[in-house]
Amino acid sequence: MTRGHDEAEHSILVQAADFDRRGGWVFDSQFEHEMGAPYLLAHGLGSPVRDARASASVGAHGSYRVWVRTKDWVPAHHPGRFTVAVGRHALPVTLGANGRGWAWEYAGTVELAPGDHDVVLHDLTGFDARCDAVFLSTGDTPPPDDDTELRAWRRRVRGLPDDPVDGGDFDVIVVGGGFSGSAGALAAARLGLRVALVHDRPVLGGNASVEIGITPRGETGSFVDDLSERLPDGDLRARSLVEAELTASIFLEHRVFGVVTEGRRVTAVDARDERSGLERRFRAPIVIDCSGTALIGILAGARTLFGNEAASEYDEPTAPEHRLEQHHGHTLFFRTHERSEPTVFPEVPWATEVSKDYANLNGQLVRPGLDNGSGPVAGAFRHPDPATRRRMLVPASHFWEYGQWLDPYTQGEHIRDHLLRAIYGTFANVKTLEPDEYANLALDWVAFVCAQGEFRRYLGDHVLTENDIREHRRFDDAVVMNSGPFCLHYPIDEKYDFRLADWKWDTRDGRPFEIPLRCLYSADLDNVLMAGKHISVTHVAGSVTKFMGNGAHHAVAAAAAASLCLTHRCTPRDVGNLHLGALRRIVADLLRPGHVDDGPLDRPVPLGSTARET
């Protein structure tokens, strides 16, 4: 809670992070870069959630106007409605029903005496009402709606410094604490490097985290298995492993928004604490980008790749004839269960606008680490069209996908919300079509964080292609092996825009293939390495290198290369030219720390030529 004063008026800003008694509301910070701030979300799956409360300290008696920054997320239907109370005063306006996107909405006026007063958010629907902040003022001017002006206003009201404060000096900054980033930070710390792991979520693991729950696939081995071990609550062991390393520092809920560059080098990374708004500047001679979005490269002006390359660009047989400006979309996970008594689900015409008559709840997350679960099916969907491709009858979680033609950097909230509508509408259809069969069916859990799809990819000194993988091309600078099939998603279903039209799971010959170091550093930046789905690959090649187990191996190699860059004061490119033998030995040691490992360097498939080893 921030209190501001001037001679003319008194004001109080209560932000999402100030609600210390959240009840059933959840803190959602994933779209801060799109709409300006974290917000509280009433994610009740159709049942109103318990009230959220914050304390506002009033310094002067007066008549306070109350504005609430909110969003009517389906403007024609207003599914996310709520009210606000201040102290004992319940304000009359129903919020989230004005047909607008993110904006300040006037809620009413209250008389307040000096002292502490509760600000209460009261959910009315259980369908994802959202509140960024509540502003109380004796003046008559609401805060600005323009994003740039609003960010500056928040900074001023909260008394935050104009420039980032010192976040510390490190040997390596790892950006992104998904599965690849966790692996990279752990590997770097085990090499004795001082590591800052900067991550924008409250938990590590990305698509494998307890927020989403996918099992890491691709190349595994003991290093990956240790990271992906599940705790009783479903979370990964990754955080405890990184925290156990004395030279590793984890900065959770810190969103990277800027970089400092000197020539071809990134010398510092700026990140914003999503709860306090305080900006920190982290400095290091090496950056490993594991964001999955090529974030550091984009901020630094490096070249990136995007979309589906045409077959002619890299002579790839599986690529489309013409370039497509599309990408793999996002997926939202969910789970249903049967209760012991009948359950009622509200009518959701705003959701069935998206789901239409779809009534197939296959593709559930059974539990964290076990996806692709079967679910209830109703009506005509019990008897699929015989012409349906057999592979599309698999209960695959990733068949729920949307956003392939949208900008994943600026339209993430819309993509998530569209998938929420699809799931709610489909669930309603199943219960409506067979009310006796599914009288006790309830939504057990629906994620509010999407499994992230495809973003931009870095341009490295080599772009790995489909042919490199199919033909098992030998690379002089091969550093790790990757495994898995080509997993290609083809949007969209002719009728249901939240479903894939087709899917290719091409196991090729089943053998692992080499990843060269040249795919793991930016061609345009002399101290930026990368790991995960945004390495230097084509769209088709990336459909297999994207698997999280594979990304963890990229990260181990990147951490090993970082250590050699520091030792020899050289670039990643120099490591490939001059220190390849040392790099491979370090990678091998990291992947089998103290015991036999069944990872890539133990495979009978040898790595490429060692002509440049030292």
C-alpha positions as CSV (number, residue, x, y, z in Angstrom):
1,M,0.0,0.0,0.0
2,T,1.3,3.4,-1.0
3,R,0.1,6.7,0.4
4,G,0.7,9.9,-1.5
5,H,0.1,13.5,-0.3
6,D,0.1,17.0,-1.6
7,E,-1.4,20.2,-0.4
8,A,-4.6,19.7,-2.4
9,E,-5.4,16.1,-1.9
10,H,-4.7,12.8,-0.1
11,S,-4.4,9.5,-2.0
12,I,-3.8,5.8,-1.4
13,L,-2.7,3.2,-4.0
14,V,-3.4,-0.4,-3.1
15,Q,-1.9,-2.8,-5.6
16,A,-2.3,-6.5,-6.2
17,A,0.8,-7.3,-4.1
18,D,-0.6,-5.4,-1.2
19,F,-3.5,-7.8,-0.7
20,D,-1.9,-9.9,2.0
21,R,-5.1,-11.9,2.7
22,R,-6.0,-13.1,-0.7
23,G,-8.7,-15.5,0.1
24,G,-9.4,-17.4,-3.1
25,W,-7.8,-14.8,-5.5
26,V,-4.5,-15.7,-7.1
27,F,-1.6,-13.4,-7.9
28,D,-1.1,-13.3,-11.7
29,S,2.0,-11.5,-12.9
30,Q,2.6,-13.2,-16.2
31,F,1.2,-10.3,-18.3
32,E,2.9,-7.4,-16.6
33,H,4.8,-6.6,-19.8
34,E,1.5,-6.4,-21.7
35,M,-0.8,-4.5,-19.4
36,G,1.5,-2.8,-16.9
37,A,1.3,-4.6,-13.6
38,P,0.5,-7.9,-11.9
39,Y,-3.1,-8.4,-10.9
40,L,-5.4,-10.6,-8.7
41,L,-7.5,-13.2,-10.5
42,A,-10.7,-14.7,-9.2
43,H,-10.0,-18.1,-10.7
44,G,-12.9,-20.1,-9.1
45,L,-13.9,-22.4,-12.0
46,G,-17.4,-21.0,-11.8
47,S,-17.8,-20.7,-8.0
48,P,-17.2,-17.3,-6.5
49,V,-13.9,-17.3,-4.6
50,R,-13.3,-16.0,-1.0
51,D,-12.7,-12.3,-0.6
52,A,-9.3,-10.7,-0.9
53,R,-8.3,-8.1,1.7
54,A,-5.7,-5.4,2.1
55,S,-5.2,-2.7,4.7
56,A,-5.2,0.9,3.6
57,S,-3.8,3.5,6.1
58,V,-5.8,6.7,5.8
59,G,-3.9,9.8,7.0
60,A,-6.6,12.4,6.8
61,H,-10.4,12.5,7.1
62,G,-12.2,13.1,3.9
63,S,-14.5,12.0,1.1
64,Y,-12.5,9.5,-1.0
65,R,-13.3,8.7,-4.6
66,V,-12.4,5.1,-5.4
67,W,-11.1,3.9,-8.8
68,V,-10.3,0.3,-9.6
69,R,-8.1,-0.8,-12.5
70,T,-9.8,-3.9,-14.0
71,K,-10.8,-5.5,-17.3
72,D,-14.0,-6.8,-18.7
73,W,-12.4,-9.9,-20.3
74,V,-15.4,-10.9,-22.5
75,P,-17.1,-7.5,-23.1
76,A,-20.4,-8.8,-24.5
77,H,-21.0,-11.0,-21.5
78,H,-19.0,-9.7,-18.5
79,P,-18.2,-13.1,-16.9
80,G,-15.6,-11.7,-14.4
81,R,-17.6,-9.4,-12.2
82,F,-16.8,-8.2,-8.6
83,T,-17.4,-5.5,-6.1
84,V,-15.2,-3.5,-3.8
85,A,-15.7,-2.5,-0.2
86,V,-13.6,0.0,1.8
87,G,-13.9,-0.2,5.5
88,R,-17.6,-0.9,6.2
89,H,-18.7,0.8,3.0
90,A,-19.7,-1.6,0.2
91,L,-19.5,0.4,-3.0
92,P,-22.5,0.0,-5.4
93,V,-20.8,-0.4,-8.7
94,T,-20.4,-3.9,-10.2
95,L,-16.9,-3.9,-11.7
96,G,-15.6,-5.8,-14.7
97,A,-18.8,-5.2,-16.6
98,N,-18.2,-2.0,-18.5
99,G,-17.2,-3.5,-21.9
100,R,-13.6,-2.1,-21.7
101,G,-10.2,-3.6,-21.6
102,W,-7.7,-2.7,-18.9
103,A,-8.7,0.7,-17.5
104,W,-9.6,2.6,-14.3
105,E,-13.2,2.2,-13.4
106,Y,-15.0,4.5,-11.0
107,A,-16.5,2.5,-8.1
108,G,-18.0,5.2,-5.9
109,T,-17.2,7.5,-3.0
110,V,-16.6,6.8,0.7
111,E,-16.2,8.9,3.9
112,L,-13.1,7.7,5.7
113,A,-11.6,8.7,9.1
114,P,-7.9,8.5,9.8
115,G,-6.7,5.0,10.6
116,D,-6.5,1.6,8.9
117,H,-9.4,0.4,6.7
118,D,-9.8,-2.9,4.9
119,V,-10.1,-2.8,1.1
120,V,-12.1,-5.9,0.1
121,L,-12.5,-7.5,-3.3
122,H,-15.7,-9.5,-3.5
123,D,-16.0,-12.0,-6.4
124,L,-19.5,-12.5,-7.9
125,T,-19.0,-15.2,-10.5
126,G,-15.9,-17.4,-10.0
127,F,-15.0,-16.7,-13.7
128,D,-11.7,-14.9,-13.6
129,A,-12.5,-11.4,-12.5
130,R,-9.3,-9.4,-12.3
131,C,-8.1,-6.4,-10.3
132,D,-4.8,-4.7,-10.8
133,A,-5.1,-1.9,-8.2
134,V,-7.5,0.2,-6.1
135,F,-6.9,4.0,-5.9
136,L,-8.5,6.2,-3.3
137,S,-8.2,9.9,-3.6
138,T,-9.8,13.1,-2.2
139,G,-9.1,14.5,-5.7
140,D,-11.3,14.0,-8.7
141,T,-8.8,12.8,-11.3
142,P,-8.2,9.1,-11.8
143,P,-4.7,7.7,-12.7
144,P,-3.7,7.7,-16.4
145,D,-4.7,4.8,-18.7
146,D,-1.9,5.2,-21.2
147,D,0.7,2.5,-20.5
148,T,3.8,4.7,-20.6
149,E,2.1,7.4,-18.5
150,L,0.7,4.8,-16.0
151,R,4.1,3.2,-15.5
152,A,5.7,6.6,-14.8
153,W,2.8,7.5,-12.4
154,R,3.2,4.2,-10.5
155,R,6.9,4.8,-10.1
156,R,6.3,8.3,-8.8
157,V,3.5,7.4,-6.4
158,R,5.4,4.4,-5.0
159,G,8.6,6.4,-4.6
160,L,10.7,4.1,-6.7
161,P,14.0,5.2,-8.1
162,D,14.2,6.2,-11.8
163,D,17.2,3.9,-12.4
164,P,17.7,0.2,-11.4
165,V,19.4,-0.4,-8.1
166,D,22.5,-2.6,-7.9
167,G,21.5,-6.2,-8.2
168,G,25.0,-7.6,-7.8
169,D,28.0,-8.8,-9.8
170,F,28.1,-12.4,-11.0
171,D,30.1,-14.6,-13.3
172,V,27.0,-15.7,-15.2
173,I,23.5,-14.5,-15.4
174,V,21.0,-17.2,-16.4
175,V,17.8,-15.6,-17.7
176,G,14.7,-17.8,-17.3
177,G,14.3,-20.4,-14.6
178,G,12.4,-22.9,-16.7
179,F,13.7,-26.5,-17.0
180,S,16.7,-25.4,-19.2
181,G,17.5,-22.4,-17.0
182,S,17.4,-24.5,-13.9
183,A,19.8,-27.0,-15.5
184,G,22.1,-24.2,-16.7
185,A,22.2,-22.5,-13.3
186,L,22.9,-25.8,-11.5
187,A,25.6,-26.7,-13.9
188,A,27.3,-23.3,-13.7
189,A,27.2,-23.3,-9.9
190,R,28.7,-26.8,-9.8
191,L,31.6,-25.4,-11.8
192,G,32.1,-22.8,-9.0
193,L,30.7,-19.9,-11.0
194,R,28.7,-17.2,-9.2
195,V,25.3,-17.5,-10.8
196,A,22.3,-15.2,-10.8
197,L,19.2,-17.1,-11.9
198,V,16.6,-14.5,-12.9
199,H,13.1,-15.9,-13.3
200,D,9.6,-14.3,-13.8
201,R,7.5,-17.0,-12.0
202,P,7.3,-18.0,-8.3
203,V,8.5,-21.5,-9.0
204,L,11.2,-23.0,-11.2
205,G,10.6,-25.4,-14.1
206,G,8.7,-23.5,-16.7
207,N,6.4,-26.0,-18.6
208,A,7.5,-28.7,-16.2
209,S,6.7,-26.7,-13.1
210,V,3.8,-27.4,-10.8
211,E,2.0,-24.5,-12.4
212,I,1.8,-26.5,-15.7
213,G,3.1,-30.1,-15.1
214,I,4.6,-31.4,-18.4
215,T,7.2,-34.2,-18.1
216,P,10.6,-33.4,-19.6
217,R,11.1,-35.5,-22.7
218,G,14.0,-35.8,-25.1
219,E,17.5,-36.6,-23.9
220,T,17.4,-37.5,-20.2
221,G,20.0,-39.2,-17.9
222,S,20.7,-38.7,-14.2
223,F,21.3,-35.0,-14.4
224,V,17.9,-34.4,-16.0
225,D,16.2,-37.0,-13.8
226,D,17.4,-35.3,-10.6
227,L,16.0,-32.0,-11.7
228,S,12.6,-33.4,-12.8
229,E,12.0,-35.5,-9.7
230,R,8.6,-34.5,-8.2
231,L,8.1,-33.6,-4.6
232,P,4.9,-34.6,-2.8
233,D,3.2,-31.3,-3.8
234,G,4.0,-31.9,-7.5
235,D,6.7,-29.3,-7.7
236,L,10.1,-30.1,-9.1
237,R,13.3,-30.9,-7.1
238,A,15.1,-28.3,-9.3
239,R,14.8,-25.4,-6.8
240,S,16.2,-27.3,-3.9
241,L,19.1,-28.5,-6.0
242,V,20.0,-25.0,-7.2
243,E,19.5,-23.5,-3.7
244,A,22.0,-26.1,-2.3
245,E,24.8,-24.6,-4.4
246,L,26.6,-21.9,-2.4
247,T,27.5,-19.8,-5.5
248,A,23.9,-19.7,-6.9
249,S,21.4,-16.9,-6.2
250,I,17.8,-17.3,-7.3
251,F,15.7,-14.2,-8.1
252,L,12.1,-15.4,-8.5
253,E,9.3,-13.1,-9.8
254,H,11.8,-10.9,-11.5
255,R,10.9,-9.9,-15.0
256,V,13.7,-9.0,-17.4
257,F,12.9,-5.8,-19.3
258,G,16.2,-4.3,-20.4
259,V,19.9,-4.9,-21.1
260,V,23.0,-2.7,-21.1
261,T,25.3,-3.3,-24.0
262,E,28.8,-2.3,-25.0
263,G,29.5,-3.1,-28.6
264,R,28.7,-6.7,-29.2
265,R,28.5,-7.5,-25.5
266,V,25.6,-7.5,-23.0
267,T,27.2,-6.2,-19.8
268,A,24.1,-6.0,-17.5
269,V,20.5,-7.3,-17.3
270,D,17.7,-5.2,-15.8
271,A,14.8,-7.0,-14.1
272,R,11.7,-5.7,-12.2
273,D,10.6,-7.3,-8.9
274,E,7.0,-8.1,-9.8
275,R,5.7,-7.5,-6.2
276,S,7.6,-4.4,-5.1
277,G,8.2,-2.9,-8.6
278,L,11.8,-2.2,-7.7
279,E,14.1,-2.6,-10.6
280,R,17.5,-4.3,-10.2
281,R,20.6,-4.3,-12.5
282,F,22.6,-7.6,-12.6
283,R,26.1,-7.5,-14.1
284,A,28.1,-10.4,-15.4
285,P,30.6,-11.0,-18.3
286,I,28.5,-14.0,-19.6
287,V,24.7,-14.3,-20.1
288,I,22.9,-17.5,-20.8
289,D,19.4,-16.9,-22.2
290,C,17.0,-19.7,-21.2
291,S,13.9,-17.6,-21.5
292,G,12.6,-19.6,-24.4
293,T,11.7,-16.3,-26.1
294,A,15.1,-15.1,-27.2
295,L,14.5,-12.2,-24.8
296,I,18.1,-11.1,-24.4
297,G,18.8,-11.2,-28.1
298,I,15.7,-9.1,-28.9
299,L,16.5,-6.5,-26.2
300,A,20.1,-6.3,-27.5
301,G,19.2,-6.1,-31.2
302,A,20.5,-9.5,-32.2
303,R,19.0,-11.3,-35.3
304,T,16.4,-13.9,-34.7
305,L,14.3,-16.4,-36.6
306,F,10.5,-16.7,-36.6
307,G,7.8,-18.8,-38.1
308,N,7.9,-21.8,-40.5
309,E,10.6,-21.5,-43.1
310,A,9.7,-22.5,-46.6
311,A,11.1,-25.8,-47.9
312,S,13.4,-23.9,-50.3
313,E,15.2,-21.9,-47.5
314,Y,17.0,-24.9,-46.1
315,D,15.9,-27.7,-48.5
316,E,13.8,-29.3,-45.7
317,P,11.4,-32.0,-47.0
318,T,8.9,-31.5,-44.2
319,A,8.8,-27.7,-44.4
320,P,5.8,-26.0,-46.2
321,E,6.2,-24.9,-49.8
322,H,5.8,-21.2,-48.7
323,R,7.0,-19.5,-45.6
324,L,4.3,-19.3,-42.9
325,E,4.3,-16.6,-40.3
326,Q,2.9,-18.9,-37.7
327,H,4.3,-20.8,-34.7
328,H,3.3,-23.5,-32.2
329,G,0.6,-22.0,-30.0
330,H,0.0,-22.2,-26.2
331,T,-1.8,-24.9,-24.3
332,L,-3.8,-24.7,-21.1
333,F,-3.9,-27.7,-18.9
334,F,-7.0,-28.9,-16.9
335,R,-8.4,-31.8,-14.9
336,T,-11.9,-33.0,-14.1
337,H,-13.1,-35.4,-11.4
338,E,-16.3,-37.1,-10.2
339,R,-17.7,-35.9,-6.9
340,S,-19.9,-37.9,-4.6
341,E,-22.9,-35.7,-5.1
342,P,-24.4,-33.8,-8.1
343,T,-22.7,-30.5,-9.0
344,V,-24.1,-27.5,-10.9
345,F,-22.1,-25.6,-13.5
346,P,-23.4,-22.1,-14.5
347,E,-24.6,-21.4,-18.0
348,V,-21.6,-20.0,-20.0
349,P,-22.8,-18.6,-23.3
350,W,-19.7,-16.5,-23.5
351,A,-17.6,-19.7,-23.3
352,T,-19.7,-21.8,-25.7
353,E,-19.2,-19.0,-28.3
354,V,-15.7,-20.4,-28.5
355,S,-16.2,-24.1,-27.8
356,K,-19.3,-24.3,-30.0
357,D,-20.7,-27.9,-29.6
358,Y,-17.3,-29.5,-28.7
359,A,-17.8,-32.1,-26.0
360,N,-14.6,-34.0,-25.6
361,L,-12.6,-33.5,-22.4
362,N,-9.7,-35.8,-23.4
363,G,-6.1,-34.5,-23.0
364,Q,-6.1,-33.8,-19.2
365,L,-3.3,-33.5,-16.8
366,V,-3.7,-36.5,-14.5
367,R,-1.2,-35.0,-12.1
368,P,2.0,-33.0,-12.4
369,G,4.3,-35.1,-14.6
370,L,1.5,-37.1,-16.2
371,D,-0.3,-35.5,-19.1
372,N,-2.3,-36.8,-22.1
373,G,-4.9,-38.2,-19.8
374,S,-8.4,-39.3,-21.0
375,G,-11.5,-37.5,-19.9
376,P,-15.3,-37.5,-20.3
377,V,-16.8,-37.5,-23.8
378,A,-20.4,-36.8,-24.6
379,G,-22.9,-36.9,-27.5
380,A,-21.6,-37.4,-31.0
381,F,-18.1,-37.2,-29.8
382,R,-18.4,-40.7,-28.4
383,H,-18.4,-41.9,-32.0
384,P,-15.7,-40.1,-34.0
385,D,-16.0,-39.7,-37.7
386,P,-14.4,-42.7,-39.3
387,A,-12.5,-40.3,-41.6
388,T,-10.7,-38.8,-38.6
389,R,-7.0,-39.5,-38.7
390,R,-6.2,-42.2,-36.1
391,R,-3.4,-40.1,-34.5
392,M,-5.9,-37.3,-33.8
393,L,-7.9,-39.6,-31.6
394,V,-5.0,-39.8,-29.1
395,P,-6.0,-38.0,-25.8
396,A,-3.1,-35.5,-26.2
397,S,-3.0,-32.5,-24.0
398,H,-1.3,-30.4,-26.6
399,F,-4.3,-30.7,-29.0
400,W,-5.8,-27.9,-26.9
401,E,-3.8,-25.1,-28.6
402,Y,-4.4,-21.5,-29.6
403,G,-2.5,-18.4,-30.8
404,Q,-0.6,-19.8,-33.7
405,W,-1.1,-16.6,-35.8
406,L,-1.1,-14.2,-32.9
407,D,1.9,-12.3,-31.4
408,P,3.0,-14.4,-28.4
409,Y,4.9,-11.4,-27.0
410,T,1.9,-9.0,-26.8
411,Q,-1.2,-11.2,-26.9
412,G,-0.5,-13.8,-24.2
413,E,-3.4,-12.7,-22.0
414,H,-5.8,-13.0,-24.9
415,I,-4.5,-16.4,-25.9
416,R,-4.8,-17.7,-22.3
417,D,-8.4,-16.3,-22.0
418,H,-9.5,-17.8,-25.3
419,L,-8.3,-21.2,-24.0
420,L,-10.2,-20.7,-20.7
421,R,-13.4,-20.1,-22.6
422,A,-12.8,-23.2,-24.7
423,I,-12.3,-25.4,-21.6
424,Y,-15.3,-23.9,-19.7
425,G,-17.5,-24.2,-22.8
426,T,-16.5,-27.8,-23.5
427,F,-17.1,-28.8,-19.9
428,A,-20.5,-27.2,-20.0
429,N,-21.4,-29.0,-23.2
430,V,-20.4,-32.4,-21.7
431,K,-22.6,-31.9,-18.6
432,T,-25.5,-30.5,-20.7
433,L,-25.5,-33.2,-23.4
434,E,-25.5,-36.1,-20.8
435,P,-26.8,-34.6,-17.6
436,D,-27.5,-38.0,-15.9
437,E,-24.2,-39.5,-16.8
438,Y,-22.2,-36.5,-15.7
439,A,-24.3,-35.1,-12.9
440,N,-21.4,-35.4,-10.5
441,L,-18.7,-34.2,-12.9
442,A,-16.7,-31.2,-11.7
443,L,-13.7,-29.2,-12.8
444,D,-11.0,-30.2,-10.4
445,W,-8.3,-27.8,-11.6
446,V,-7.7,-25.5,-14.6
447,A,-4.3,-23.8,-15.0
448,F,-4.2,-20.0,-15.3
449,V,-0.6,-20.2,-16.7
450,C,-0.3,-21.5,-20.2
451,A,2.2,-24.1,-21.3
452,Q,4.3,-21.8,-23.5
453,G,4.6,-22.5,-27.3
454,E,7.0,-21.2,-29.8
455,F,8.6,-17.7,-29.9
456,R,11.5,-16.3,-31.8
457,R,14.7,-18.3,-32.1
458,Y,18.3,-17.0,-32.1
459,L,20.4,-16.9,-35.2
460,G,23.7,-18.6,-34.3
461,D,26.8,-19.4,-36.4
462,H,24.9,-22.5,-37.6
463,V,21.2,-23.1,-38.0
464,L,20.3,-26.7,-37.3
465,T,18.0,-28.2,-39.9
466,E,15.7,-31.1,-40.4
467,N,18.3,-32.7,-42.7
468,D,21.1,-32.3,-40.1
469,I,19.0,-34.4,-37.8
470,R,17.7,-37.0,-40.2
471,E,21.1,-37.5,-41.8
472,H,23.0,-37.5,-38.5
473,R,25.3,-34.9,-39.7
474,R,28.7,-35.0,-37.9
475,F,29.8,-31.6,-36.4
476,D,33.4,-30.7,-35.6
477,D,32.0,-28.7,-32.6
478,A,29.3,-31.2,-31.4
479,V,28.9,-30.8,-27.6
480,V,25.8,-32.8,-26.6
481,M,23.3,-35.2,-28.1
482,N,19.6,-34.6,-28.4
483,S,16.8,-37.2,-28.8
484,G,13.2,-37.5,-29.8
485,P,10.8,-37.3,-32.7
486,F,9.8,-34.4,-34.8
487,C,6.7,-33.1,-33.1
488,L,4.9,-30.8,-35.5
489,H,1.6,-29.1,-34.8
490,Y,-0.7,-28.1,-37.7
491,P,-3.4,-25.5,-36.9
492,I,-6.2,-25.3,-36.8
493,D,-9.3,-27.5,-36.7
494,E,-11.8,-26.5,-39.4
495,K,-14.5,-25.8,-36.8
496,Y,-12.8,-25.5,-33.4
497,D,-10.1,-22.9,-33.4
498,F,-8.6,-24.1,-30.1
499,R,-7.9,-27.6,-31.5
500,L,-5.1,-28.7,-33.8
501,A,-6.1,-29.8,-37.3
502,D,-3.3,-32.3,-37.5
503,W,-0.2,-33.5,-35.7
504,K,3.0,-35.2,-36.9
505,W,5.0,-37.4,-34.4
506,D,7.8,-38.5,-36.7
507,T,10.1,-40.8,-34.8
508,R,12.6,-40.9,-37.7
509,D,15.2,-43.6,-36.9
510,G,15.0,-43.1,-33.2
511,R,18.7,-42.4,-32.8
512,P,20.1,-39.4,-31.0
513,F,21.7,-36.6,-33.0
514,E,24.5,-34.0,-32.4
515,I,24.1,-30.4,-31.3
516,P,27.0,-28.2,-32.3
517,L,28.2,-25.4,-30.1
518,R,27.5,-23.0,-33.0
519,C,23.8,-23.4,-32.3
520,L,24.2,-22.3,-28.7
521,Y,25.5,-18.8,-29.0
522,S,24.3,-15.7,-30.8
523,A,26.0,-14.8,-34.1
524,D,25.7,-11.1,-33.2
525,L,26.6,-11.1,-29.5
526,D,30.0,-12.1,-28.2
527,N,29.0,-13.1,-24.7
528,V,25.4,-14.5,-25.0
529,L,24.8,-18.2,-25.0
530,M,21.4,-19.9,-25.1
531,A,19.6,-23.1,-24.3
532,G,16.2,-24.5,-24.9
533,K,13.6,-24.1,-27.6
534,H,15.0,-20.8,-28.9
535,I,18.5,-22.0,-29.9
536,S,19.6,-21.6,-33.6
537,V,17.3,-24.1,-35.4
538,T,14.6,-24.0,-38.1
539,H,11.0,-24.5,-37.1
540,V,11.1,-28.2,-38.1
541,A,14.3,-28.9,-36.3
542,G,13.1,-27.0,-33.3
543,S,10.1,-29.4,-33.0
544,V,12.5,-31.9,-31.5
545,T,15.2,-29.8,-29.9
546,K,12.4,-28.0,-28.0
547,F,11.9,-31.0,-25.6
548,M,12.9,-30.0,-22.1
549,G,15.3,-32.8,-21.6
550,N,17.1,-31.7,-24.7
551,G,17.1,-28.1,-23.5
552,A,18.7,-29.1,-20.2
553,H,21.6,-30.6,-22.2
554,H,22.0,-27.4,-24.2
555,A,22.2,-25.6,-20.9
556,V,24.8,-27.8,-19.5
557,A,26.9,-27.2,-22.6
558,A,26.3,-23.5,-22.3
559,A,27.4,-23.4,-18.7
560,A,30.5,-25.3,-19.5
561,A,31.3,-23.0,-22.4
562,A,30.7,-20.0,-20.0
563,S,33.3,-21.3,-17.6
564,L,35.9,-21.6,-20.4
565,C,35.0,-18.1,-21.6
566,L,35.8,-16.8,-18.2
567,T,39.0,-18.9,-17.8
568,H,40.4,-17.9,-21.1
569,R,38.8,-14.5,-21.4
570,C,37.4,-15.4,-24.8
571,T,34.1,-15.6,-26.6
572,P,31.9,-18.7,-27.1
573,R,33.1,-18.8,-30.7
574,D,36.7,-19.0,-29.5
575,V,35.8,-21.9,-27.2
576,G,34.5,-23.8,-30.2
577,N,37.7,-23.0,-32.2
578,L,40.3,-23.4,-29.5
579,H,39.0,-25.3,-26.4
580,L,36.6,-27.9,-27.7
581,G,38.3,-30.9,-26.0
582,A,38.2,-29.2,-22.6
583,L,34.5,-28.2,-23.2
584,R,33.5,-31.8,-24.0
585,R,35.3,-33.1,-20.9
586,I,33.5,-30.6,-18.6
587,V,30.1,-31.5,-20.2
588,A,30.8,-35.2,-19.6
589,D,31.7,-34.6,-16.0
590,L,28.6,-32.5,-15.4
591,L,26.3,-35.0,-16.9
592,R,27.6,-37.9,-14.8
593,P,28.6,-36.2,-11.5
594,G,30.1,-38.9,-9.3
595,H,28.2,-41.8,-10.7
596,V,27.5,-43.6,-14.0
597,D,25.2,-41.6,-16.2
598,D,23.1,-42.9,-19.1
599,G,23.1,-39.5,-20.8
600,P,24.4,-38.6,-24.3
601,L,28.1,-38.9,-23.8
602,D,27.8,-42.6,-22.8
603,R,25.9,-43.5,-25.9
604,P,27.7,-45.7,-28.5
605,V,27.0,-42.9,-31.0
606,P,30.2,-40.9,-31.1
607,L,30.4,-37.2,-31.2
608,G,31.9,-35.4,-34.3
609,S,35.5,-35.0,-35.2
610,T,37.9,-34.0,-32.5
611,A,40.4,-32.3,-34.8
612,R,40.1,-29.0,-33.0
613,E,40.3,-30.4,-29.5
614,T,43.0,-29.0,-27.1
